Amino acid sequence: MIHSTLIRKQRIILLISLLLIMATVIIGMGIGSASLSFDRLIHTILGQGSFKEEFILYSIRLPRILITLLAGMALALSGSILQGITRNDLADPGIIGINSGAGVAIAVFFLFFPTEAGSFVYMIPVVGFIGAIITGFLIYLFAYGKNNGLQPVNLVLIGVGFSTALSGALIVIISSAERNKVDFIAKWLAGNIWGTDWPFVLALLPWLVILIPFTLYKANRLNILELSDPVAIGVGLSIEKERIVLLLTAIALAATAVSVTGGISFIGLMAPHIAKSLVGPRNQLFIPIAILLGGWLLLFADTVGRNIIDTTIPAGIMVSLIGAPYFVYLLLRR
């Protein structure tokens, strides 16, 4: 039974998070390299703006804002699940190799498989998703032991090893590639939001619509998995089955997000931690807050990166500037 005070606190934080998102969305719609003043924003939203204003808002800024928001939510939820099933507060889809797997697959496809310009933007997310899923499967395969099953510590350590190995492989792959192709891969790895059109919104949205309720439904089982294995077995939980299902959920969320936004780390690390510090470690309480905070963090990073100087700074770099010190802080605290 969750105390009513905690539920009330959660609702207040959720409301504040929604207000932060709304404020950042409004600011993101009104600022940028192309002029769209705030006093014209309401008129443009209501369909009373000029062709230029409506094009800027509906074809450029709004799709990017929604994609960034949804991707941040997916990464935060993925990180929340991974931290639960590994019992490791430092687990993150970028740290354990999922991003690197997607990056290697995209690099190989982009460099060695010629595609038409029209199909390229739709193939890259599919390729990134397949690469991340294969990487997740291999991590699970190496982490699984016949005698002791899937051990959380092994999952994290092998994931970090895969991440390092795949990053090295990626350098080898692109070392002899053409300059213009290397530029795209470098931008993807830096976390440059490149999928900025409405089809990518539709590619991300169904995953969240299905997997957010599914994860909240599994929240009690996640709470039990965070305890010791004997306790989980004692209450009748099939720990191997639950870990596999939740691991696949986390990989699917992260793979879908990074295949559209590029290699972004630390969102899945920071958002769950901040949420836990606010309402405690119960998954039913902190996961909804982590989802909103993850969306806001990535949206805020992208908005700042697009407008802080004349040259756009990729959202992944902006997140890393915040996330790397936070990661060091967690290591020192633990």
ABEGO torsion letter per residue (X at the ends): XBBAAAAAAAAAAAAAAAAAAAAAAAAAAABEABBBBAAAAAAAAAGABBAAAAAAAAAAAAAAAAAAAAAAAAAAAAAAAAAAAAGBAABBAAAAGAAAAAAAAAAAAAAABBBBAAAAAAAAAAAAAAAAAAAAAAAAAAABBAAAEBBAAAAAAAAAAAAAAAAAAAAAAAAABBAAAAAAAAAAAAGBBABBBAAAAAAAAAAAAAAAAAAAAAAAAAAAAABBAAAAAAAGBBAAAAAAAAAAAAAAAAAAAAAAAEBBBGAAAAAAAAAAAAAEABAAAAAAAAAAAAAAAAAAAAAAAAAABABBBBAAAAAAAAAAAAAAAAAAAX
